[in-house]
Structure formats: C-alpha cells, structure tokens
Amino acid sequence: MDALYTAAATANGREGRAVSSDGQLDLPLALPPALGGNGKGTNPEQLFAAGYAACFASAMASVAREMKVDTKDVSVTSEVSIGKDGGGFGLSVVMRVELPDSLTGEVGQRLVEATHAYCPYSKATRGNIDVELVIE
C-alpha cells in the first residue's frame, strides 16, 4: 500500500491522555463506569466507534456515487463493545445504518454490503472482530 496520509497519536493508558501528533486531538482518557472507572474522559472504544462510523459513512458516499444513489440523509452509528475473550479481552461491533425510505430494500442492502467490503475499517476488522450490519 502507498500511504496517502498517516495519523499518529500517543497515549499513556486508559487513564491518561491521548494526543495526536498535530495537536488536533488532545483528550483525557478514563475507564467507563461499566469497567470500574469514573467515566470522566474518553475511552478507546469510543474513539474506535467514532472513527469507524465516520469512515463507514464516508466510504458509503463513495460507493453510492458508483451506484448512482443519494446518501445525503444516511446516518451511521457504530457500537463497539469490549468483553472477556479467553485469556484477555476482545471487541465486537454493531454498525447501525439508518437509510432514508428511498434506499430501503434490495438497493439499501446492496449499498451497505458493498460499503462493508470497501471501507478501510471494515477491511481491518474482517476476520478479527465480529461486525454485525444492521439496516434501520
């Protein structure tokens, strides 16, 4: 792969800070209450969910142009869960894609599946993390 852009960020654990190399991202990190923390900061699952949702929505716009369909009213919500997985922890994702009435049925299904095949985050997770696609 020839990189078009490289993002870099540094973090010092789940209870610290995450800072991007350009300073545009500078966030306190904290465990969520469900994992015993105080929740007074962002956590890695939220960051991953935001990135995946944004990437999937952008990828869908590219796929939609090829299919000649309008996605201006599409919304993507990524739900990232963390849980015990054998001797450690694992992630799972539910991608909730809200489509307008004009994209219901077979066209919407093809659009979401084609986007999942095209999206860089989906490619990165394929075979590593369970990803469920839900069309709403």
HELIX and SHEET records of a PDB file:
HELIX    1   1 PRO A   33  LEU A   35  5                                   3    
HELIX    2   2 PRO A   44  MET A   67  1                                  24    
HELIX    3   3 ASP A  101  LEU A  103  5                                   3    
HELIX    4   4 GLU A  106  TYR A  118  1                                  13    
HELIX    5   5 PRO A  120  THR A  125  1                                   6    
SHEET    1   A 3 ALA A   9  ALA A  11  0                                        
SHEET    2   A 3 ARG A  17  SER A  20 -1                                        
SHEET    3   A 3 ASP A  26  PRO A  28 -1                                        
SHEET    1   B 3 SER A  75  ASP A  85  0                                        
SHEET    2   B 3 GLY A  88  GLU A  98 -1                                        
SHEET    3   B 3 ASP A 130  ILE A 135  1                                        
END                                                                             
